[in-house]
Amino acid sequence: MADTVSSAERKNKTIWIDLENSPHVLFFNPIVNELKKRGWKVLVTVRDYAQVIGLCNLFHLEYTKIGHHYGKNKIAKSVGLVVRSLQLLPVLMKEKPCIAVSHGSRSQIVVSNLVGLPTIMMYD
């Protein structure tokens, strides 16, 4: 992983990673560890769904739990997206990350677009 940002530029910089599903924990855990080794502050938010919380605890990953799964009903999912996005907003405003990163976090992209935060979103 090439470091293109100097330590002076990185001061007080926070990267926000949002985990919505169990595989995201396995994918991002080594990335979070590497970013911290390089001096970045990493804000991890998680949605309480499947084994996300258990895996974060297993890997000793520091996180803030925000929201939960709203089921399979399309209306409930839509409501859940809006609710969780609104729940993420105060954390985002307090921590002021410089970039948001996720593997398909719908709530994160909604909030990031709302406040103009650059976002990296991955899919497989």
C-alpha positions as CSV (number, residue, x, y, z in Angstrom):
1,M,0.0,0.0,0.0
2,A,1.7,3.2,-1.2
3,D,1.6,6.2,1.2
4,T,1.1,9.3,-0.9
5,V,0.0,11.6,1.9
6,S,2.7,13.1,4.1
7,S,2.4,12.7,7.9
8,A,1.9,16.5,8.2
9,E,-1.1,16.3,5.8
10,R,-2.5,13.3,7.6
11,K,-2.6,15.0,11.0
12,N,-6.1,14.8,12.4
13,K,-7.3,12.9,9.3
14,T,-9.9,10.3,9.8
15,I,-11.0,7.5,7.4
16,W,-14.6,6.3,7.9
17,I,-15.3,2.7,7.2
18,D,-18.9,1.4,7.5
19,L,-19.6,-2.3,7.9
20,E,-23.1,-3.5,7.1
21,N,-22.6,-7.3,6.6
22,S,-20.4,-10.0,8.1
23,P,-18.0,-10.4,5.1
24,H,-17.2,-6.7,5.3
25,V,-15.5,-7.3,8.7
26,L,-13.3,-10.0,7.3
27,F,-12.4,-7.8,4.3
28,F,-11.7,-4.5,6.2
29,N,-10.1,-5.8,9.4
30,P,-6.5,-6.1,7.9
31,I,-7.1,-2.7,6.1
32,V,-8.0,-1.0,9.3
33,N,-5.0,-2.5,11.1
34,E,-2.7,-1.3,8.3
35,L,-4.1,2.2,8.2
36,K,-3.7,2.5,12.0
37,K,-0.1,1.4,11.7
38,R,0.5,4.2,9.2
39,G,-0.9,6.8,11.6
40,W,-4.4,7.2,10.3
41,K,-7.4,7.5,12.6
42,V,-10.1,5.0,11.5
43,L,-13.7,5.5,12.4
44,V,-15.6,2.2,12.0
45,T,-19.4,2.2,12.1
46,V,-21.3,-1.0,12.0
47,R,-24.9,-2.1,11.4
48,D,-26.2,-4.7,13.8
49,Y,-26.8,-7.5,11.4
50,A,-25.9,-11.2,11.2
51,Q,-22.4,-11.7,12.8
52,V,-21.1,-8.2,12.2
53,I,-20.9,-7.3,16.0
54,G,-19.5,-10.8,16.9
55,L,-16.8,-10.7,14.3
56,C,-15.8,-7.1,15.3
57,N,-15.5,-8.3,18.9
58,L,-13.5,-11.4,17.8
59,F,-11.0,-9.3,15.9
60,H,-10.9,-6.6,18.7
61,L,-12.0,-4.0,16.1
62,E,-13.2,-0.8,17.7
63,Y,-16.5,0.3,16.3
64,T,-19.6,2.4,16.9
65,K,-22.9,0.4,16.5
66,I,-25.5,2.4,14.5
67,G,-28.7,0.9,13.3
68,H,-29.9,-2.6,12.5
69,H,-31.4,-4.7,9.7
70,Y,-35.0,-3.9,8.9
71,G,-35.9,-7.2,7.2
72,K,-36.8,-8.3,3.7
73,N,-39.8,-6.1,3.1
74,K,-38.9,-3.4,0.5
75,I,-40.8,-0.6,2.4
76,A,-39.1,-1.5,5.7
77,K,-35.7,-1.6,3.9
78,S,-36.4,1.9,2.5
79,V,-37.4,3.2,5.9
80,G,-34.3,1.6,7.4
81,L,-32.1,3.2,4.9
82,V,-33.4,6.7,5.7
83,V,-33.3,6.0,9.5
84,R,-29.8,4.7,9.5
85,S,-28.6,7.5,7.3
86,L,-30.0,10.0,9.7
87,Q,-28.4,8.1,12.6
88,L,-25.0,8.2,10.9
89,L,-25.2,12.0,10.3
90,P,-24.3,13.1,13.9
91,V,-21.3,10.8,14.0
92,L,-20.1,12.0,10.7
93,M,-20.5,15.6,11.7
94,K,-18.6,15.1,15.0
95,E,-15.7,13.0,13.6
96,K,-15.3,14.9,10.3
97,P,-13.6,12.2,8.3
98,C,-11.7,13.1,5.1
99,I,-13.1,10.1,3.1
100,A,-15.7,7.3,3.4
101,V,-14.9,3.7,2.4
102,S,-17.2,0.7,2.3
103,H,-18.2,-2.4,0.4
104,G,-21.6,-1.3,-0.7
105,S,-22.9,0.6,2.3
106,R,-26.1,2.3,1.1
107,S,-26.5,4.4,4.2
108,Q,-22.9,5.7,4.0
109,I,-23.3,6.8,0.4
110,V,-26.5,8.6,1.2
111,V,-24.9,10.5,4.0
112,S,-21.7,11.1,2.2
113,N,-23.4,12.6,-0.8
114,L,-25.6,14.7,1.5
115,V,-22.5,16.4,3.0
116,G,-20.2,16.2,0.0
117,L,-17.7,13.7,1.6
118,P,-15.6,11.9,-1.0
119,T,-16.4,8.2,-1.0
120,I,-14.8,4.9,-2.2
121,M,-17.4,2.2,-2.6
122,M,-16.4,-1.3,-3.7
123,Y,-18.5,-4.1,-5.1
124,D,-17.8,-7.7,-6.1
